Amino acid sequence: MPPPTHSVPPGPGARFLFVLGGGRPGGSTEALARRAADGLPDRAARRWLRLADHPLPAFEDARGTPAGTAGAGDRHERVLLEATLEATDLVIVSPLYWYTVSAATKLYLDHWSRWMDRADLAYRERMRGKTMWAVSSCASPDPADADPLAGMLRRTARHLDMEWGGLLLGRGPGRPDRSAVTGLPAGPRDRPPAARPGEPATCDSTGRPVEARAFFTAGVLAAAAQR
Ligand SMILES: Cc1cc2nc3c(=O)[nH]c(=O)nc-3n(C[C@H](O)[C@H](O)[C@H](O)COP(=O)(O)O)c2cc1C
């Protein structure tokens, strides 16, 4: 996986939109994203939107039909659309669910296809040049398990001529051990990860340790160091 490509420090006009797609408000992914946001320069504006608060309709592929190109969508869709267009930096905050993003996050991205079809929006043109970032957490100790998530988002960014900022990955808790309640045997990940001293708490998509607070500026520092 290539290193972060983002090389422009969040400038005076930077507007970060954090799109929360997890199924657990206040979970470890959101906590990690908030830690990373703490490292942003004060001048960078930030907005947080929880997809569960703005449920999108099931996606219908109506490309090329009048239904697919018309309609401003409902209130929730309009909030997400306007916030997406307004942002300079889009942060996809999703736990790792089955090696990729959550269903809510995927549905949000599916709606991009609809928005791209609306001539009145010039969606593709207006997304060009923004930066996409990802923050995720998983139960697995192997960062490569998040390759599908990182690869899908990186390619999606490229498809829209956006920059790819990179993935910040943390280890969240595994499935709670319910063996006492269910009688089922505990699985290998049915417990929080062992906090081993020296184990990097957070890393990028290559497994390289990244301090959460430095995430949004790490690419900038790496690029500066190479000059
Ligand atoms: C539906 C579902 C699918 C999951 N799939 C994976 C997975 O493929 N790999 C993994 O390491 N963890 C997986 N997990 C565990 C979560 O990624 C992990 O617990 C994460 O830290 C949860 O984030 P949260 O604390 O923000 O809710 C899955 C959890 C759920 C609920």
The ligand as an SDF file (V2000), in Angstrom:
LIG
                    3D

 31 33  0  0  0  0  0  0  0  0999 V2000
  -20.3760   -6.7250   11.8110 C   0  0  0  0  0  0  0  0  0  0  0  0
  -18.9660   -6.7300   12.3250 C   0  0  0  0  0  0  0  0  0  0  0  0
  -17.9480   -7.1780   11.5070 C   0  0  0  0  0  0  0  0  0  0  0  0
  -16.6320   -7.1450   11.9540 C   0  0  0  0  0  0  0  0  0  0  0  0
  -15.6450   -7.5520   11.0940 N   0  0  0  0  0  0  0  0  0  0  0  0
  -14.3600   -7.4860   11.5080 C   0  0  0  0  0  0  0  0  0  0  0  0
  -13.3130   -7.8550   10.6080 C   0  0  0  0  0  0  0  0  0  0  0  0
  -13.5320   -8.2320    9.4640 O   0  0  0  0  0  0  0  0  0  0  0  0
  -12.0310   -7.7990   11.0740 N   0  0  0  0  0  0  0  0  0  0  0  0
  -11.7370   -7.3770   12.3510 C   0  0  0  0  0  0  0  0  0  0  0  0
  -10.5720   -7.3400   12.7100 O   0  0  0  0  0  0  0  0  0  0  0  0
  -12.7140   -6.9810   13.2050 N   0  0  0  0  0  0  0  0  0  0  0  0
  -13.9970   -7.0310   12.8100 C   0  0  0  0  0  0  0  0  0  0  0  0
  -15.0010   -6.6240   13.6740 N   0  0  0  0  0  0  0  0  0  0  0  0
  -14.6330   -6.0350   14.9730 C   0  0  0  0  0  0  0  0  0  0  0  0
  -14.6340   -4.5130   14.9100 C   0  0  0  0  0  0  0  0  0  0  0  0
  -13.9270   -4.0290   13.7910 O   0  0  0  0  0  0  0  0  0  0  0  0
  -13.9690   -3.9320   16.1580 C   0  0  0  0  0  0  0  0  0  0  0  0
  -14.6110   -4.4070   17.3200 O   0  0  0  0  0  0  0  0  0  0  0  0
  -13.9870   -2.4180   16.1110 C   0  0  0  0  0  0  0  0  0  0  0  0
  -13.0180   -1.9210   16.9970 O   0  0  0  0  0  0  0  0  0  0  0  0
  -15.3490   -1.8710   16.4720 C   0  0  0  0  0  0  0  0  0  0  0  0
  -15.3000   -0.4640   16.3820 O   0  0  0  0  0  0  0  0  0  0  0  0
  -16.1550    0.4630   17.3850 P   0  0  0  0  0  0  0  0  0  0  0  0
  -15.5340    0.3080   18.7580 O   0  0  0  0  0  0  0  0  0  0  0  0
  -15.9880    1.8310   16.8360 O   0  0  0  0  0  0  0  0  0  0  0  0
  -17.5570   -0.0220   17.3410 O   0  0  0  0  0  0  0  0  0  0  0  0
  -16.3200   -6.6700   13.2580 C   0  0  0  0  0  0  0  0  0  0  0  0
  -17.3580   -6.2390   14.0940 C   0  0  0  0  0  0  0  0  0  0  0  0
  -18.6660   -6.2590   13.6400 C   0  0  0  0  0  0  0  0  0  0  0  0
  -19.7690   -5.7740   14.5610 C   0  0  0  0  0  0  0  0  0  0  0  0
  1  2  1  0
  2  3  1  0
  2 30  2  0
  3  4  2  0
  4  5  1  0
  4 28  1  0
  5  6  2  0
  6  7  1  0
  6 13  1  0
  7  8  2  0
  7  9  1  0
  9 10  1  0
 10 11  2  0
 10 12  1  0
 12 13  2  0
 13 14  1  0
 14 15  1  0
 14 28  1  0
 15 16  1  0
 16 17  1  0
 16 18  1  0
 18 19  1  0
 18 20  1  0
 20 21  1  0
 20 22  1  0
 22 23  1  0
 23 24  1  0
 24 25  2  0
 24 26  1  0
 24 27  1  0
 28 29  2  0
 29 30  1  0
 30 31  1  0
M  END
$$$$
